[in-house]
Amino acid sequence: MDNPAFAFEKALKNKTKKDILAEKLVDMMLTGLLREGDVLPSERELAQLFEVSRETVRGALAQLTAYGLISVSHGSKTRISADERALIRFGETHEGVAKTSEIEHYDVDCVFESRIVVEAAIARRAAIRIDAEGIQKLERMLDAQSKLFDSPVYFQLSDQSFHKLISEYAHNALLVRYAGELYDYGLNIRRQVMVEEGAVERSYREHVHIVDALRRSDPDAAERAMLAHLDSVYRTTKDKLACS
């Protein structure tokens, strides 16, 4: 069985890595994970996050700049400057850009009930199938996340990669697809949650428990840790929805 990779090898038949990374960043804009005015991580940090070269990152950012989706100036940060028309133009020429998910039409209880079923199965399967390389990748993510308690936007980028990598080790394409769609639900609300004091650290601690269970190849513990994490996400999301 092929070793899953968070990077982009599966989609490289007709696209370059920079094309795929550019599309991935645009998907994050469309789902609300990245918003206008957000500061992107540095080239080095993006390269580490997506496990690509800095040359690939530069190429992807150049594409986004050409479409007016980001603004880059020497000596300062790279910021998201996307508007709806620019996103539409990019989507018209890039087949890999996701369309608006129908998941957003469902209520929070329905979505999280589904997410519990899908990610519990993923956690159990990943605990059995994950290898040393996968654990090392997760540990590198945890190390980076431990330094992001005051960087909620960057943490959310890493959080998405964290869950995506675990889902790929379930070795089930449908579970990966469903998990990705369910994860994207209500990301605008999650942004509001993650800026609250202690929210990033809480999520990081929950990630540590998940990785510990995966490291021990313990399906029961992995499922419990994942469900505890999802319960925390559900409760804080629902509380924020009630206040909005």
Buried (B, 14 or more C-beta within 10 A) or exposed (E): EEEBBBBBEEBEEEBEBBBBBBBBBBBBBBBBBBBEEBBBBBBEBBBBBBBBEEEBBBBBBEBBBEBBBBBBEEEEEBBBBBEEEBBEEBBEEBEBBBEEBEBBEBEBEEBBEBBBEBBBBBBBBBBBBBEEEBBEBBEEBBEBBBEBBEBBBBBBBBBBBBBBBBBBBBBBEEBBEBBBBBBBBBBEBBBBBBEEEEBBBBBBBBBBBBBBBBBEBBBEBBBBBBBEBBEBBBEBBBEBBEEE
